[in-house]
Amino acid sequence: MAVVIDLEFETGATGGALLGDIASSLVSLDELLRDLGSIAAYPSSVEFRKVEIVAIELRSPLKVKLSLHAIPVEAVKAFQEICRNIISRRPANITAALKLCVPQGEQAHITEQETQRMSDHIETLQHAEVPLRRIEVREE
């Protein structure tokens, strides 16, 4: 069974978006998921984490379907929480999201550099030309 994430992006009144803007959002989402996956898997060092785009609908709204492999469930929950904050225009609290990545009572093992990378990804998504408007996580 694979974890699937359905995403919708707002393409504006014209219903179109520049390919570079779409790519910027998708790269940030991919790297954020991978970073959260690494944190959730600590101390294990699973090298094979895969975020695969399995479908794109280029209409308004833009829809993207991701399939995840070797991304821990805890990381997906943290990712979903961050995305919900971005969608609702609330500040994304990395510390609160990281608590979802580790067993209760433990602290996430994250460097200042990793925190900065995640902050950069979140900021990119918060100010994206093609903003995220919906996220749904399910198993297939």
MODELLER restraints for C-alpha pairs under 7 A, 6 or more apart:
rsr = mdl.restraints
at = mdl.atoms
rsr.add(forms.Gaussian(group=physical.xy_distance, feature=features.Distance(at['CA:1:A'], at['CA:139:A']), mean=6.40, stdev=0.5))
rsr.add(forms.Gaussian(group=physical.xy_distance, feature=features.Distance(at['CA:1:A'], at['CA:140:A']), mean=5.61, stdev=0.5))
rsr.add(forms.Gaussian(group=physical.xy_distance, feature=features.Distance(at['CA:2:A'], at['CA:67:A']), mean=6.66, stdev=0.5))
rsr.add(forms.Gaussian(group=physical.xy_distance, feature=features.Distance(at['CA:2:A'], at['CA:68:A']), mean=6.42, stdev=0.5))
rsr.add(forms.Gaussian(group=physical.xy_distance, feature=features.Distance(at['CA:2:A'], at['CA:69:A']), mean=6.79, stdev=0.5))
rsr.add(forms.Gaussian(group=physical.xy_distance, feature=features.Distance(at['CA:2:A'], at['CA:139:A']), mean=5.67, stdev=0.5))
rsr.add(forms.Gaussian(group=physical.xy_distance, feature=features.Distance(at['CA:2:A'], at['CA:140:A']), mean=5.50, stdev=0.5))
rsr.add(forms.Gaussian(group=physical.xy_distance, feature=features.Distance(at['CA:3:A'], at['CA:67:A']), mean=5.95, stdev=0.5))
rsr.add(forms.Gaussian(group=physical.xy_distance, feature=features.Distance(at['CA:3:A'], at['CA:68:A']), mean=5.40, stdev=0.5))
rsr.add(forms.Gaussian(group=physical.xy_distance, feature=features.Distance(at['CA:3:A'], at['CA:138:A']), mean=5.85, stdev=0.5))
rsr.add(forms.Gaussian(group=physical.xy_distance, feature=features.Distance(at['CA:3:A'], at['CA:139:A']), mean=4.55, stdev=0.5))
rsr.add(forms.Gaussian(group=physical.xy_distance, feature=features.Distance(at['CA:3:A'], at['CA:140:A']), mean=6.40, stdev=0.5))
rsr.add(forms.Gaussian(group=physical.xy_distance, feature=features.Distance(at['CA:4:A'], at['CA:65:A']), mean=6.91, stdev=0.5))
rsr.add(forms.Gaussian(group=physical.xy_distance, feature=features.Distance(at['CA:4:A'], at['CA:66:A']), mean=5.55, stdev=0.5))
rsr.add(forms.Gaussian(group=physical.xy_distance, feature=features.Distance(at['CA:4:A'], at['CA:67:A']), mean=4.63, stdev=0.5))
rsr.add(forms.Gaussian(group=physical.xy_distance, feature=features.Distance(at['CA:4:A'], at['CA:68:A']), mean=6.25, stdev=0.5))
rsr.add(forms.Gaussian(group=physical.xy_distance, feature=features.Distance(at['CA:4:A'], at['CA:137:A']), mean=5.85, stdev=0.5))
rsr.add(forms.Gaussian(group=physical.xy_distance, feature=features.Distance(at['CA:4:A'], at['CA:138:A']), mean=5.34, stdev=0.5))
rsr.add(forms.Gaussian(group=physical.xy_distance, feature=features.Distance(at['CA:4:A'], at['CA:139:A']), mean=5.75, stdev=0.5))
rsr.add(forms.Gaussian(group=physical.xy_distance, feature=features.Distance(at['CA:4:A'], at['CA:140:A']), mean=6.70, stdev=0.5))
rsr.add(forms.Gaussian(group=physical.xy_distance, feature=features.Distance(at['CA:5:A'], at['CA:65:A']), mean=5.76, stdev=0.5))
rsr.add(forms.Gaussian(group=physical.xy_distance, feature=features.Distance(at['CA:5:A'], at['CA:66:A']), mean=5.04, stdev=0.5))
rsr.add(forms.Gaussian(group=physical.xy_distance, feature=features.Distance(at['CA:5:A'], at['CA:67:A']), mean=6.52, stdev=0.5))
rsr.add(forms.Gaussian(group=physical.xy_distance, feature=features.Distance(at['CA:5:A'], at['CA:135:A']), mean=6.89, stdev=0.5))
rsr.add(forms.Gaussian(group=physical.xy_distance, feature=features.Distance(at['CA:5:A'], at['CA:136:A']), mean=5.63, stdev=0.5))
rsr.add(forms.Gaussian(group=physical.xy_distance, feature=features.Distance(at['CA:5:A'], at['CA:137:A']), mean=4.54, stdev=0.5))
rsr.add(forms.Gaussian(group=physical.xy_distance, feature=features.Distance(at['CA:5:A'], at['CA:138:A']), mean=6.44, stdev=0.5))
rsr.add(forms.Gaussian(group=physical.xy_distance, feature=features.Distance(at['CA:6:A'], at['CA:64:A']), mean=5.94, stdev=0.5))
rsr.add(forms.Gaussian(group=physical.xy_distance, feature=features.Distance(at['CA:6:A'], at['CA:65:A']), mean=4.60, stdev=0.5))
rsr.add(forms.Gaussian(group=physical.xy_distance, feature=features.Distance(at['CA:6:A'], at['CA:66:A']), mean=6.41, stdev=0.5))
rsr.add(forms.Gaussian(group=physical.xy_distance, feature=features.Distance(at['CA:6:A'], at['CA:135:A']), mean=5.72, stdev=0.5))
rsr.add(forms.Gaussian(group=physical.xy_distance, feature=features.Distance(at['CA:6:A'], at['CA:136:A']), mean=5.09, stdev=0.5))
rsr.add(forms.Gaussian(group=physical.xy_distance, feature=features.Distance(at['CA:6:A'], at['CA:137:A']), mean=6.46, stdev=0.5))
rsr.add(forms.Gaussian(group=physical.xy_distance, feature=features.Distance(at['CA:7:A'], at['CA:63:A']), mean=5.68, stdev=0.5))
rsr.add(forms.Gaussian(group=physical.xy_distance, feature=features.Distance(at['CA:7:A'], at['CA:64:A']), mean=5.16, stdev=0.5))
rsr.add(forms.Gaussian(group=physical.xy_distance, feature=features.Distance(at['CA:7:A'], at['CA:65:A']), mean=6.27, stdev=0.5))
rsr.add(forms.Gaussian(group=physical.xy_distance, feature=features.Distance(at['CA:7:A'], at['CA:134:A']), mean=5.64, stdev=0.5))
rsr.add(forms.Gaussian(group=physical.xy_distance, feature=features.Distance(at['CA:7:A'], at['CA:135:A']), mean=4.71, stdev=0.5))
rsr.add(forms.Gaussian(group=physical.xy_distance, feature=features.Distance(at['CA:7:A'], at['CA:136:A']), mean=6.62, stdev=0.5))
rsr.add(forms.Gaussian(group=physical.xy_distance, feature=features.Distance(at['CA:8:A'], at['CA:61:A']), mean=6.16, stdev=0.5))
rsr.add(forms.Gaussian(group=physical.xy_distance, feature=features.Distance(at['CA:8:A'], at['CA:62:A']), mean=5.59, stdev=0.5))
rsr.add(forms.Gaussian(group=physical.xy_distance, feature=features.Distance(at['CA:8:A'], at['CA:63:A']), mean=4.55, stdev=0.5))
rsr.add(forms.Gaussian(group=physical.xy_distance, feature=features.Distance(at['CA:8:A'], at['CA:64:A']), mean=6.42, stdev=0.5))
rsr.add(forms.Gaussian(group=physical.xy_distance, feature=features.Distance(at['CA:8:A'], at['CA:132:A']), mean=6.05, stdev=0.5))
rsr.add(forms.Gaussian(group=physical.xy_distance, feature=features.Distance(at['CA:8:A'], at['CA:133:A']), mean=5.56, stdev=0.5))
rsr.add(forms.Gaussian(group=physical.xy_distance, feature=features.Distance(at['CA:8:A'], at['CA:134:A']), mean=5.01, stdev=0.5))
rsr.add(forms.Gaussian(group=physical.xy_distance, feature=features.Distance(at['CA:8:A'], at['CA:135:A']), mean=6.63, stdev=0.5))
rsr.add(forms.Gaussian(group=physical.xy_distance, feature=features.Distance(at['CA:9:A'], at['CA:61:A']), mean=5.76, stdev=0.5))
rsr.add(forms.Gaussian(group=physical.xy_distance, feature=features.Distance(at['CA:9:A'], at['CA:62:A']), mean=5.09, stdev=0.5))
rsr.add(forms.Gaussian(group=physical.xy_distance, feature=features.Distance(at['CA:9:A'], at['CA:63:A']), mean=6.44, stdev=0.5))
rsr.add(forms.Gaussian(group=physical.xy_distance, feature=features.Distance(at['CA:9:A'], at['CA:130:A']), mean=5.99, stdev=0.5))
rsr.add(forms.Gaussian(group=physical.xy_distance, feature=features.Distance(at['CA:9:A'], at['CA:131:A']), mean=5.43, stdev=0.5))
rsr.add(forms.Gaussian(group=physical.xy_distance, feature=features.Distance(at['CA:9:A'], at['CA:132:A']), mean=4.41, stdev=0.5))
rsr.add(forms.Gaussian(group=physical.xy_distance, feature=features.Distance(at['CA:9:A'], at['CA:133:A']), mean=5.21, stdev=0.5))
rsr.add(forms.Gaussian(group=physical.xy_distance, feature=features.Distance(at['CA:10:A'], at['CA:61:A']), mean=5.46, stdev=0.5))
rsr.add(forms.Gaussian(group=physical.xy_distance, feature=features.Distance(at['CA:10:A'], at['CA:62:A']), mean=6.63, stdev=0.5))
rsr.add(forms.Gaussian(group=physical.xy_distance, feature=features.Distance(at['CA:10:A'], at['CA:130:A']), mean=5.71, stdev=0.5))
rsr.add(forms.Gaussian(group=physical.xy_distance, feature=features.Distance(at['CA:10:A'], at['CA:131:A']), mean=5.46, stdev=0.5))
rsr.add(forms.Gaussian(group=physical.xy_distance, feature=features.Distance(at['CA:10:A'], at['CA:132:A']), mean=6.34, stdev=0.5))
rsr.add(forms.Gaussian(group=physical.xy_distance, feature=features.Distance(at['CA:10:A'], at['CA:133:A']), mean=6.06, stdev=0.5))
rsr.add(forms.Gaussian(group=physical.xy_distance, feature=features.Distance(at['CA:11:A'], at['CA:17:A']), mean=5.70, stdev=0.5))
rsr.add(forms.Gaussian(group=physical.xy_distance, feature=features.Distance(at['CA:11:A'], at['CA:60:A']), mean=5.99, stdev=0.5))
rsr.add(forms.Gaussian(group=physical.xy_distance, feature=features.Distance(at['CA:11:A'], at['CA:61:A']), mean=5.92, stdev=0.5))
rsr.add(forms.Gaussian(group=physical.xy_distance, feature=features.Distance(at['CA:11:A'], at['CA:62:A']), mean=6.54, stdev=0.5))
rsr.add(forms.Gaussian(group=physical.xy_distance, feature=features.Distance(at['CA:11:A'], at['CA:130:A']), mean=5.77, stdev=0.5))
rsr.add(forms.Gaussian(group=physical.xy_distance, feature=features.Distance(at['CA:15:A'], at['CA:59:A']), mean=6.80, stdev=0.5))
rsr.add(forms.Gaussian(group=physical.xy_distance, feature=features.Distance(at['CA:15:A'], at['CA:60:A']), mean=4.90, stdev=0.5))
rsr.add(forms.Gaussian(group=physical.xy_distance, feature=features.Distance(at['CA:17:A'], at['CA:130:A']), mean=6.85, stdev=0.5))
rsr.add(forms.Gaussian(group=physical.xy_distance, feature=features.Distance(at['CA:21:A'], at['CA:129:A']), mean=5.96, stdev=0.5))
rsr.add(forms.Gaussian(group=physical.xy_distance, feature=features.Distance(at['CA:21:A'], at['CA:130:A']), mean=6.23, stdev=0.5))
rsr.add(forms.Gaussian(group=physical.xy_distance, feature=features.Distance(at['CA:22:A'], at['CA:130:A']), mean=6.25, stdev=0.5))
rsr.add(forms.Gaussian(group=physical.xy_distance, feature=features.Distance(at['CA:25:A'], at['CA:125:A']), mean=6.01, stdev=0.5))
rsr.add(forms.Gaussian(group=physical.xy_distance, feature=features.Distance(at['CA:25:A'], at['CA:128:A']), mean=6.60, stdev=0.5))
rsr.add(forms.Gaussian(group=physical.xy_distance, feature=features.Distance(at['CA:28:A'], at['CA:121:A']), mean=4.99, stdev=0.5))
rsr.add(forms.Gaussian(group=physical.xy_distance, feature=features.Distance(at['CA:28:A'], at['CA:124:A']), mean=6.96, stdev=0.5))
rsr.add(forms.Gaussian(group=physical.xy_distance, feature=features.Distance(at['CA:28:A'], at['CA:125:A']), mean=6.94, stdev=0.5))
rsr.add(forms.Gaussian(group=physical.xy_distance, feature=features.Distance(at['CA:30:A'], at['CA:51:A']), mean=6.44, stdev=0.5))
rsr.add(forms.Gaussian(group=physical.xy_distance, feature=features.Distance(at['CA:32:A'], at['CA:118:A']), mean=6.04, stdev=0.5))
rsr.add(forms.Gaussian(group=physical.xy_distance, feature=features.Distance(at['CA:32:A'], at['CA:121:A']), mean=6.34, stdev=0.5))
rsr.add(forms.Gaussian(group=physical.xy_distance, feature=features.Distance(at['CA:33:A'], at['CA:79:A']), mean=6.36, stdev=0.5))
rsr.add(forms.Gaussian(group=physical.xy_distance, feature=features.Distance(at['CA:34:A'], at['CA:49:A']), mean=6.87, stdev=0.5))
rsr.add(forms.Gaussian(group=physical.xy_distance, feature=features.Distance(at['CA:36:A'], at['CA:75:A']), mean=5.06, stdev=0.5))
rsr.add(forms.Gaussian(group=physical.xy_distance, feature=features.Distance(at['CA:37:A'], at['CA:71:A']), mean=5.14, stdev=0.5))
rsr.add(forms.Gaussian(group=physical.xy_distance, feature=features.Distance(at['CA:37:A'], at['CA:72:A']), mean=5.85, stdev=0.5))
rsr.add(forms.Gaussian(group=physical.xy_distance, feature=features.Distance(at['CA:37:A'], at['CA:75:A']), mean=5.12, stdev=0.5))
rsr.add(forms.Gaussian(group=physical.xy_distance, feature=features.Distance(at['CA:39:A'], at['CA:101:A']), mean=6.82, stdev=0.5))
rsr.add(forms.Gaussian(group=physical.xy_distance, feature=features.Distance(at['CA:39:A'], at['CA:108:A']), mean=6.68, stdev=0.5))
rsr.add(forms.Gaussian(group=physical.xy_distance, feature=features.Distance(at['CA:39:A'], at['CA:109:A']), mean=6.54, stdev=0.5))
rsr.add(forms.Gaussian(group=physical.xy_distance, feature=features.Distance(at['CA:39:A'], at['CA:110:A']), mean=6.80, stdev=0.5))
rsr.add(forms.Gaussian(group=physical.xy_distance, feature=features.Distance(at['CA:40:A'], at['CA:72:A']), mean=6.38, stdev=0.5))
rsr.add(forms.Gaussian(group=physical.xy_distance, feature=features.Distance(at['CA:40:A'], at['CA:74:A']), mean=6.31, stdev=0.5))
rsr.add(forms.Gaussian(group=physical.xy_distance, feature=features.Distance(at['CA:40:A'], at['CA:75:A']), mean=5.69, stdev=0.5))
rsr.add(forms.Gaussian(group=physical.xy_distance, feature=features.Distance(at['CA:40:A'], at['CA:101:A']), mean=4.69, stdev=0.5))
rsr.add(forms.Gaussian(group=physical.xy_distance, feature=features.Distance(at['CA:40:A'], at['CA:102:A']), mean=5.84, stdev=0.5))
rsr.add(forms.Gaussian(group=physical.xy_distance, feature=features.Distance(at['CA:41:A'], at['CA:72:A']), mean=6.71, stdev=0.5))
rsr.add(forms.Gaussian(group=physical.xy_distance, feature=features.Distance(at['CA:48:A'], at['CA:70:A']), mean=6.66, stdev=0.5))
rsr.add(forms.Gaussian(group=physical.xy_distance, feature=features.Distance(at['CA:49:A'], at['CA:69:A']), mean=5.83, stdev=0.5))
rsr.add(forms.Gaussian(group=physical.xy_distance, feature=features.Distance(at['CA:49:A'], at['CA:70:A']), mean=4.98, stdev=0.5))
rsr.add(forms.Gaussian(group=physical.xy_distance, feature=features.Distance(at['CA:49:A'], at['CA:71:A']), mean=6.01, stdev=0.5))
rsr.add(forms.Gaussian(group=physical.xy_distance, feature=features.Distance(at['CA:50:A'], at['CA:68:A']), mean=5.83, stdev=0.5))
rsr.add(forms.Gaussian(group=physical.xy_distance, feature=features.Distance(at['CA:50:A'], at['CA:69:A']), mean=4.96, stdev=0.5))
rsr.add(forms.Gaussian(group=physical.xy_distance, feature=features.Distance(at['CA:50:A'], at['CA:70:A']), mean=6.64, stdev=0.5))
rsr.add(forms.Gaussian(group=physical.xy_distance, feature=features.Distance(at['CA:51:A'], at['CA:66:A']), mean=6.52, stdev=0.5))
rsr.add(forms.Gaussian(group=physical.xy_distance, feature=features.Distance(at['CA:51:A'], at['CA:67:A']), mean=5.92, stdev=0.5))
rsr.add(forms.Gaussian(group=physical.xy_distance, feature=features.Distance(at['CA:51:A'], at['CA:68:A']), mean=4.83, stdev=0.5))
rsr.add(forms.Gaussian(group=physical.xy_distance, feature=features.Distance(at['CA:51:A'], at['CA:69:A']), mean=6.53, stdev=0.5))
rsr.add(forms.Gaussian(group=physical.xy_distance, feature=features.Distance(at['CA:52:A'], at['CA:66:A']), mean=5.45, stdev=0.5))
rsr.add(forms.Gaussian(group=physical.xy_distance, feature=features.Distance(at['CA:52:A'], at['CA:67:A']), mean=5.12, stdev=0.5))
rsr.add(forms.Gaussian(group=physical.xy_distance, feature=features.Distance(at['CA:52:A'], at['CA:68:A']), mean=6.40, stdev=0.5))
rsr.add(forms.Gaussian(group=physical.xy_distance, feature=features.Distance(at['CA:53:A'], at['CA:65:A']), mean=5.92, stdev=0.5))
rsr.add(forms.Gaussian(group=physical.xy_distance, feature=features.Distance(at['CA:53:A'], at['CA:66:A']), mean=4.61, stdev=0.5))
rsr.add(forms.Gaussian(group=physical.xy_distance, feature=features.Distance(at['CA:53:A'], at['CA:67:A']), mean=6.42, stdev=0.5))
rsr.add(forms.Gaussian(group=physical.xy_distance, feature=features.Distance(at['CA:54:A'], at['CA:65:A']), mean=5.65, stdev=0.5))
rsr.add(forms.Gaussian(group=physical.xy_distance, feature=features.Distance(at['CA:54:A'], at['CA:66:A']), mean=5.73, stdev=0.5))
rsr.add(forms.Gaussian(group=physical.xy_distance, feature=features.Distance(at['CA:54:A'], at['CA:67:A']), mean=6.49, stdev=0.5))
rsr.add(forms.Gaussian(group=physical.xy_distance, feature=features.Distance(at['CA:55:A'], at['CA:64:A']), mean=5.74, stdev=0.5))
rsr.add(forms.Gaussian(group=physical.xy_distance, feature=features.Distance(at['CA:55:A'], at['CA:65:A']), mean=5.02, stdev=0.5))
rsr.add(forms.Gaussian(group=physical.xy_distance, feature=features.Distance(at['CA:56:A'], at['CA:63:A']), mean=5.61, stdev=0.5))
rsr.add(forms.Gaussian(group=physical.xy_distance, feature=features.Distance(at['CA:56:A'], at['CA:64:A']), mean=4.55, stdev=0.5))
rsr.add(forms.Gaussian(group=physical.xy_distance, feature=features.Distance(at['CA:56:A'], at['CA:65:A']), mean=6.44, stdev=0.5))
rsr.add(forms.Gaussian(group=physical.xy_distance, feature=features.Distance(at['CA:57:A'], at['CA:63:A']), mean=5.00, stdev=0.5))
rsr.add(forms.Gaussian(group=physical.xy_distance, feature=features.Distance(at['CA:57:A'], at['CA:64:A']), mean=6.53, stdev=0.5))
rsr.add(forms.Gaussian(group=physical.xy_distance, feature=features.Distance(at['CA:74:A'], at['CA:100:A']), mean=5.75, stdev=0.5))
rsr.add(forms.Gaussian(group=physical.xy_distance, feature=features.Distance(at['CA:74:A'], at['CA:101:A']), mean=4.61, stdev=0.5))
rsr.add(forms.Gaussian(group=physical.xy_distance, feature=features.Distance(at['CA:75:A'], at['CA:101:A']), mean=5.24, stdev=0.5))
rsr.add(forms.Gaussian(group=physical.xy_distance, feature=features.Distance(at['CA:77:A'], at['CA:100:A']), mean=6.54, stdev=0.5))
rsr.add(forms.Gaussian(group=physical.xy_distance, feature=features.Distance(at['CA:78:A'], at['CA:97:A']), mean=4.69, stdev=0.5))
rsr.add(forms.Gaussian(group=physical.xy_distance, feature=features.Distance(at['CA:78:A'], at['CA:98:A']), mean=6.40, stdev=0.5))
rsr.add(forms.Gaussian(group=physical.xy_distance, feature=features.Distance(at['CA:78:A'], at['CA:100:A']), mean=5.44, stdev=0.5))
rsr.add(forms.Gaussian(group=physical.xy_distance, feature=features.Distance(at['CA:78:A'], at['CA:101:A']), mean=6.28, stdev=0.5))
rsr.add(forms.Gaussian(group=physical.xy_distance, feature=features.Distance(at['CA:81:A'], at['CA:97:A']), mean=6.46, stdev=0.5))
rsr.add(forms.Gaussian(group=physical.xy_distance, feature=features.Distance(at['CA:82:A'], at['CA:92:A']), mean=5.53, stdev=0.5))
rsr.add(forms.Gaussian(group=physical.xy_distance, feature=features.Distance(at['CA:82:A'], at['CA:97:A']), mean=6.61, stdev=0.5))
rsr.add(forms.Gaussian(group=physical.xy_distance, feature=features.Distance(at['CA:85:A'], at['CA:91:A']), mean=6.26, stdev=0.5))
rsr.add(forms.Gaussian(group=physical.xy_distance, feature=features.Distance(at['CA:85:A'], at['CA:92:A']), mean=5.33, stdev=0.5))
rsr.add(forms.Gaussian(group=physical.xy_distance, feature=features.Distance(at['CA:86:A'], at['CA:92:A']), mean=6.43, stdev=0.5))
rsr.add(forms.Gaussian(group=physical.xy_distance, feature=features.Distance(at['CA:86:A'], at['CA:126:A']), mean=5.76, stdev=0.5))
rsr.add(forms.Gaussian(group=physical.xy_distance, feature=features.Distance(at['CA:87:A'], at['CA:132:A']), mean=6.02, stdev=0.5))
rsr.add(forms.Gaussian(group=physical.xy_distance, feature=features.Distance(at['CA:87:A'], at['CA:133:A']), mean=5.40, stdev=0.5))
rsr.add(forms.Gaussian(group=physical.xy_distance, feature=features.Distance(at['CA:87:A'], at['CA:134:A']), mean=6.93, stdev=0.5))
rsr.add(forms.Gaussian(group=physical.xy_distance, feature=features.Distance(at['CA:98:A'], at['CA:108:A']), mean=6.29, stdev=0.5))
rsr.add(forms.Gaussian(group=physical.xy_distance, feature=features.Distance(at['CA:99:A'], at['CA:108:A']), mean=6.92, stdev=0.5))
rsr.add(forms.Gaussian(group=physical.xy_distance, feature=features.Distance(at['CA:102:A'], at['CA:108:A']), mean=6.00, stdev=0.5))
rsr.add(forms.Gaussian(group=physical.xy_distance, feature=features.Distance(at['CA:125:A'], at['CA:131:A']), mean=6.79, stdev=0.5))
